Amino acid sequence: MQIWKKNFLVTFTLFVIVVYTCLFAVVSISFKNDLGYLTERAIDSEQGIAYAMQSIQELDGGHMGTDVGYIAERYEKTGILLKVHLGDIVLADKIALEDIPEGRIGILTYGGTKHLYIHDEVLSGSQLLKITYLENIQSFYELQNRKLYGAAAAGVLISSVIGIMLYATMKRIFRPVNQIAHELRTPLTGIQGYAQYMMMGNITEEDRFFAAQQIVSSAHSMKDVVDKLLIMGNVKEGELSFVPIDIPDMLENIRQAYSGIELDVSIRKINGEPTLVRCLLENMISNAVNAGGHVKITADEEGLCVFNGASFRPREEAGLKPHGYGLAICQDIAGIHRWKLKYDTSEMTGTTAKLIWRSTKRRLAPSAEMPYT
């Protein structure tokens, strides 16, 4: 696995852990606060019932059992069960549960649902009024479960969006490293060849100087390519200045490295970043040459075409093994120039790589410059 992918997995995993920890912490705090409000409301309700029963006992003690029973039935319809004792007398018992926890306030499962219970004792006259209050709060728990599921779904959504953005960003950051590795192969091969030539010893001073010049030139080109590709990937700060480029001269210079290429150029200047445009053209031409067959290059006001008489697949076969970084570089460079790069392949006619200039007239202005950020 590539190192940037491992970094992405580690970073994304930590991010997911943080996201879910925060979401579940929010849900837990919300549950605790809501349960506190619910408990306070239940306490107020229970105390209201206790005061009402005290008043009944004081005003009409003889019918207290009937009145309390009626109150208990009315509350039962709202999901509140009551058990009331006046001394040793049971005035109401709607709770079919013997083993109720002894704590004053708590939560228990009764009849398969969650209930909040409250034990209270009130002195009514000379007797002790004992009240057990049991309220069905299953709907409250169901609401909290929905909040929990919602938080989990929100976590998935947030993680997915951030994961996609993080993946794209890290891929963009690390891609220049792969692009640089691809682009350095050609100049490094030249440097190696000229260095071995100088090591032979049996060469003239003029040849030695020429070989040294080529090594210095290749090293300078390598530095330019590295700098421009790092800027393209936003890894290094800087600007890409677009200047008029002599396309015929650049193509003629590239053709010297390949034999048998046919040129048909009717355009003189095009605005662009010289190092990157040369990198783009060299990739397109080398793809065509490596595929075999007759290669023809045409350039006019509309665009530039690299035609190859042999059918080839740019990514897998045309000098782009093993990862197709050359094609990615071509697409990136075309993109920052606002050009379009298309490949048309046919078994009968071969393959044409076409680079389409966009807004050509504007790019022919000598003073045009465009920063890339």
C-alpha positions as CSV (number, residue, x, y, z in Angstrom):
1,M,0.0,0.0,0.0
2,Q,1.3,3.5,-0.9
3,I,2.4,5.6,2.1
4,W,-0.1,8.3,1.5
5,K,-2.9,5.8,1.6
6,K,-1.6,4.5,4.9
7,N,-1.5,8.1,6.2
8,F,-5.0,8.7,5.0
9,L,-6.3,5.6,6.8
10,V,-4.7,6.5,10.0
11,T,-5.8,10.1,9.8
12,F,-9.4,9.1,8.8
13,T,-9.6,6.6,11.6
14,L,-8.6,9.1,14.2
15,F,-11.0,11.6,12.7
16,V,-13.9,9.1,12.9
17,I,-13.1,8.3,16.5
18,V,-13.1,12.0,17.4
19,V,-16.4,12.6,15.5
20,Y,-18.2,9.8,17.1
21,T,-16.8,10.6,20.5
22,C,-18.1,14.2,20.2
23,L,-21.5,13.2,18.9
24,F,-22.1,10.5,21.5
25,A,-20.9,13.0,24.2
26,V,-23.4,15.5,23.0
27,V,-26.2,12.8,23.0
28,S,-25.2,11.7,26.5
29,I,-25.2,15.2,27.9
30,S,-28.6,15.9,26.2
31,F,-30.0,12.6,27.7
32,K,-28.8,13.6,31.2
33,N,-30.2,17.1,31.0
34,D,-33.6,15.9,29.5
35,L,-33.8,13.2,32.2
36,G,-33.2,15.8,34.9
37,Y,-36.0,18.0,33.5
38,L,-38.3,15.0,33.3
39,T,-37.5,14.0,36.9
40,E,-38.2,17.5,38.2
41,R,-41.5,17.6,36.4
42,A,-42.4,14.2,37.9
43,I,-41.5,15.4,41.4
44,D,-43.7,18.4,41.0
45,S,-46.5,16.2,39.8
46,E,-46.1,13.8,42.7
47,Q,-46.1,16.6,45.2
48,G,-49.2,18.1,43.7
49,I,-50.9,14.7,44.2
50,A,-49.7,14.5,47.8
51,Y,-51.0,17.9,48.6
52,A,-54.4,17.1,47.0
53,M,-54.7,13.9,49.1
54,Q,-53.7,15.9,52.2
55,S,-56.6,18.3,51.5
56,I,-59.0,15.4,50.9
57,Q,-58.1,13.8,54.2
58,E,-58.4,17.1,56.1
59,L,-61.7,18.1,54.5
60,D,-63.5,14.8,54.0
61,G,-61.7,12.0,55.7
62,G,-64.6,9.6,55.6
63,H,-64.7,9.4,51.8
64,M,-61.0,9.6,51.4
65,G,-60.7,6.0,50.1
66,T,-63.3,6.6,47.3
67,D,-61.8,10.0,46.3
68,V,-58.2,8.7,46.3
69,G,-59.3,5.6,44.2
70,Y,-61.0,7.9,41.7
71,I,-57.8,10.1,41.4
72,A,-55.7,6.9,41.0
73,E,-57.9,5.7,38.1
74,R,-57.7,9.1,36.4
75,Y,-53.9,9.2,36.6
76,E,-53.7,5.6,35.4
77,K,-55.2,6.7,32.1
78,T,-52.3,9.2,31.6
79,G,-49.6,6.5,32.3
80,I,-49.1,7.3,36.0
81,L,-49.7,4.6,38.5
82,L,-50.2,5.3,42.2
83,K,-50.0,3.3,45.4
84,V,-51.3,5.1,48.4
85,H,-51.2,4.1,52.1
86,L,-52.7,6.0,55.0
87,G,-51.2,4.4,58.0
88,D,-51.9,0.7,57.6
89,I,-54.9,1.3,55.2
90,V,-54.4,0.9,51.5
91,L,-56.3,3.6,49.7
92,A,-55.2,2.9,46.2
93,D,-52.9,0.3,44.6
94,K,-52.5,0.4,40.8
95,I,-49.0,-1.0,40.9
96,A,-48.9,-4.7,40.4
97,L,-45.3,-4.9,41.5
98,E,-44.1,-6.0,44.9
99,D,-40.4,-5.4,44.7
100,I,-40.0,-1.7,44.1
101,P,-36.5,-0.3,44.9
102,E,-36.3,1.5,48.2
103,G,-34.6,4.6,46.9
104,R,-36.6,7.8,46.8
105,I,-36.3,8.3,43.1
106,G,-35.2,5.9,40.4
107,I,-35.9,4.1,37.1
108,L,-37.2,0.6,36.7
109,T,-38.5,-1.7,34.0
110,Y,-42.2,-2.5,34.5
111,G,-44.3,-4.4,32.0
112,G,-41.5,-4.3,29.5
113,T,-41.3,-0.5,29.6
114,K,-39.3,2.1,31.4
115,H,-40.9,3.8,34.4
116,L,-39.8,6.6,36.8
117,Y,-40.7,5.9,40.4
118,I,-40.9,8.2,43.4
119,H,-41.5,7.3,47.0
120,D,-42.9,10.0,49.2
121,E,-44.2,10.3,52.8
122,V,-46.4,13.1,54.0
123,L,-47.8,13.6,57.5
124,S,-51.5,14.1,57.2
125,G,-53.0,15.0,60.6
126,S,-51.8,12.3,63.0
127,Q,-51.3,9.7,60.3
128,L,-48.5,9.1,57.7
129,L,-49.5,9.2,54.1
130,K,-47.3,7.1,51.9
131,I,-47.3,7.5,48.1
132,T,-45.6,5.5,45.4
133,Y,-45.6,7.3,42.1
134,L,-44.8,5.3,38.9
135,E,-44.7,7.1,35.6
136,N,-44.3,5.5,32.2
137,I,-41.3,7.2,30.4
138,Q,-40.9,4.7,27.6
139,S,-41.5,7.4,25.0
140,F,-38.7,9.5,26.5
141,Y,-36.3,6.6,26.0
142,E,-37.5,6.0,22.5
143,L,-36.8,9.6,21.7
144,Q,-33.3,9.3,23.1
145,N,-32.7,6.2,21.0
146,R,-33.8,8.1,17.9
147,K,-31.4,10.9,18.8
148,L,-28.7,8.2,19.2
149,Y,-29.4,6.7,15.8
150,G,-29.5,10.2,14.3
151,A,-26.1,11.0,15.8
152,A,-24.8,7.7,14.3
153,A,-26.2,8.6,10.9
154,A,-24.8,12.1,11.2
155,G,-21.4,10.6,12.0
156,V,-21.5,8.4,8.9
157,L,-22.5,11.4,6.7
158,I,-19.8,13.7,8.2
159,S,-17.2,11.0,8.1
160,S,-18.0,10.2,4.5
161,V,-17.9,13.9,3.3
162,I,-14.7,14.6,5.2
163,G,-13.2,11.3,4.2
164,I,-13.8,12.0,0.5
165,M,-12.3,15.5,0.9
166,L,-9.4,14.2,2.9
167,Y,-8.7,11.4,0.4
168,A,-8.8,13.9,-2.5
169,T,-6.6,16.4,-0.7
170,M,-3.9,13.8,0.4
171,K,-3.9,12.3,-3.1
172,R,-3.4,15.7,-4.6
173,I,-0.6,16.5,-2.1
174,F,1.3,13.2,-2.7
175,R,0.7,13.0,-6.4
176,P,3.5,15.4,-7.3
177,V,6.0,12.9,-5.8
178,N,4.8,10.2,-8.2
179,Q,4.8,12.7,-11.1
180,I,8.3,13.9,-10.3
181,A,9.6,10.3,-10.2
182,H,8.1,9.8,-13.7
183,E,9.5,13.0,-15.1
184,L,13.0,12.5,-13.7
185,R,13.6,9.2,-15.5
186,T,14.5,10.7,-18.9
187,P,17.0,13.4,-17.7
188,L,18.5,11.0,-15.2
189,T,19.1,8.5,-17.9
190,G,20.8,11.2,-19.9
191,I,23.0,12.3,-17.0
192,Q,23.9,8.6,-16.4
193,G,24.8,8.1,-20.0
194,Y,27.0,11.2,-20.3
195,A,28.7,10.5,-16.9
196,Q,29.6,7.0,-18.1
197,Y,30.8,8.5,-21.3
198,M,33.1,10.9,-19.4
199,M,34.4,8.0,-17.2
200,M,35.6,6.1,-20.3
201,G,38.6,8.4,-20.3
202,N,39.5,8.1,-24.0
203,I,37.7,11.2,-25.1
204,T,38.8,14.7,-26.2
205,E,38.6,17.7,-24.0
206,E,35.9,19.1,-26.3
207,D,33.8,16.0,-25.9
208,R,34.3,16.0,-22.2
209,F,33.1,19.7,-22.1
210,F,30.1,18.9,-24.2
211,A,29.1,15.9,-21.9
212,A,29.5,18.2,-18.9
213,Q,27.3,20.8,-20.5
214,Q,24.6,18.2,-21.2
215,I,24.8,17.0,-17.6
216,V,24.4,20.6,-16.3
217,S,21.6,21.3,-18.7
218,S,19.7,18.1,-17.7
219,A,20.2,18.9,-14.0
220,H,18.8,22.4,-14.6
221,S,15.8,20.9,-16.5
222,M,15.2,18.5,-13.6
223,K,15.2,21.3,-11.1
224,D,12.7,23.3,-13.2
225,V,10.4,20.3,-13.6
226,V,10.5,19.5,-9.9
227,D,9.7,23.1,-8.9
228,K,6.8,23.4,-11.4
229,L,5.3,20.1,-10.4
230,L,5.5,20.9,-6.7
231,I,3.8,24.2,-7.4
232,M,1.1,22.4,-9.4
233,G,0.4,20.1,-6.5
234,N,0.3,23.1,-4.1
235,V,3.1,21.5,-2.2
236,K,5.4,24.5,-2.7
237,E,4.4,28.2,-2.7
238,G,4.9,30.1,-5.9
239,E,3.3,31.2,-9.2
240,L,3.3,29.8,-12.7
241,S,3.8,32.7,-15.1
242,F,2.4,32.2,-18.6
243,V,4.5,33.6,-21.4
244,P,4.5,33.4,-25.2
245,I,6.1,30.1,-26.3
246,D,7.6,29.4,-29.7
247,I,5.8,26.1,-30.5
248,P,7.6,25.3,-33.7
249,D,11.0,25.8,-32.0
250,M,10.0,23.7,-29.0
251,L,8.6,20.8,-31.2
252,E,11.7,20.9,-33.4
253,N,13.9,20.7,-30.3
254,I,11.9,17.7,-29.0
255,R,12.0,16.0,-32.4
256,Q,15.8,15.8,-32.2
257,A,15.4,13.2,-29.5
258,Y,13.2,11.0,-31.7
259,S,13.8,9.9,-35.3
260,G,11.1,9.6,-38.0
261,I,8.6,12.2,-36.5
262,E,6.7,14.3,-39.0
263,L,5.9,17.9,-38.1
264,D,3.2,20.1,-39.6
265,V,3.0,23.4,-37.6
266,S,1.2,26.5,-38.7
267,I,1.0,28.4,-35.4
268,R,3.9,30.4,-34.0
269,K,3.1,31.4,-30.4
270,I,0.9,30.1,-27.7
271,N,0.9,31.4,-24.1
272,G,1.8,28.9,-21.3
273,E,4.4,27.9,-18.8
274,P,7.4,26.8,-20.8
275,T,8.7,24.0,-18.6
276,L,5.3,22.4,-18.1
277,V,4.2,22.8,-21.8
278,R,7.5,21.0,-22.8
279,C,6.8,18.4,-20.2
280,L,3.3,17.9,-21.6
281,L,4.4,17.7,-25.3
282,E,7.3,15.3,-24.4
283,N,4.9,13.0,-22.7
284,M,2.4,13.0,-25.6
285,I,5.1,12.5,-28.2
286,S,7.0,9.8,-26.2
287,N,3.7,7.9,-25.7
288,A,3.2,7.9,-29.5
289,V,6.7,6.9,-30.3
290,N,6.8,4.1,-27.7
291,A,3.6,2.7,-29.1
292,G,5.3,2.2,-32.5
293,G,4.2,3.2,-35.9
294,H,4.5,6.4,-37.9
295,V,4.1,9.5,-35.7
296,K,2.9,12.8,-37.1
297,I,2.4,16.1,-35.1
298,T,0.2,18.9,-36.3
299,A,-0.4,22.3,-34.6
300,D,-2.7,25.1,-35.7
301,E,-4.9,27.8,-34.2
302,E,-7.3,25.2,-32.9
303,G,-4.9,22.9,-31.1
304,L,-2.1,20.3,-31.4
305,C,-2.5,16.7,-32.5
306,V,-0.1,13.8,-32.0
307,F,-1.1,11.0,-34.4
308,N,0.2,7.5,-34.2
309,G,-0.5,5.0,-37.0
310,A,-0.6,2.1,-34.5
311,S,-3.5,1.6,-32.2
312,F,-2.4,2.1,-28.6
313,R,-3.8,2.6,-25.1
314,P,-2.1,5.6,-23.6
315,R,-2.4,4.5,-20.0
316,E,-1.4,0.8,-20.1
317,E,0.8,0.5,-23.1
318,A,2.2,3.8,-24.3
319,G,5.3,4.2,-22.1
320,L,3.2,4.8,-18.9
321,K,3.9,1.6,-17.0
322,P,3.4,0.8,-14.3
323,H,1.0,3.4,-12.9
324,G,0.1,5.8,-15.7
325,Y,1.6,8.8,-14.1
326,G,2.5,10.3,-17.5
327,L,-1.1,10.6,-18.5
328,A,-2.0,12.1,-15.2
329,I,0.7,14.7,-15.6
330,C,-0.6,15.5,-19.1
331,Q,-4.1,16.0,-17.8
332,D,-3.0,18.2,-14.9
333,I,-0.8,20.4,-17.1
334,A,-3.6,20.8,-19.7
335,G,-6.0,21.6,-16.9
336,I,-4.0,24.5,-15.4
337,H,-3.7,26.0,-18.9
338,R,-7.5,25.5,-19.4
339,W,-6.9,23.3,-22.4
340,K,-8.6,20.0,-23.2
341,L,-6.7,16.8,-23.8
342,K,-8.5,14.0,-25.7
343,Y,-7.5,10.6,-26.9
344,D,-9.3,9.0,-29.9
345,T,-8.3,5.4,-30.6
346,S,-9.3,3.3,-33.6
347,E,-8.1,-0.1,-34.8
348,M,-8.2,1.1,-38.4
349,T,-6.7,4.6,-38.1
350,G,-4.6,4.4,-35.0
351,T,-4.6,6.8,-32.1
352,T,-4.8,10.6,-32.0
353,A,-3.9,12.6,-28.9
354,K,-5.5,16.1,-29.3
355,L,-4.7,19.1,-27.2
356,I,-7.3,21.8,-27.7
357,W,-6.4,25.4,-27.0
358,R,-9.2,27.3,-25.2
359,S,-9.6,31.1,-25.8
360,T,-6.6,31.1,-28.2
361,K,-6.7,34.8,-29.0
362,R,-6.4,35.8,-25.4
363,R,-3.4,33.5,-24.9
364,L,-1.6,35.0,-27.8
365,A,-1.2,38.3,-26.0
366,P,2.5,38.8,-25.3
367,S,2.1,40.2,-21.8
368,A,-0.4,37.7,-20.5
369,E,0.5,36.1,-17.2
370,M,-1.6,33.8,-15.1
371,P,-0.7,32.7,-11.5
372,Y,-1.6,29.2,-10.5
373,T,-2.6,28.8,-6.9
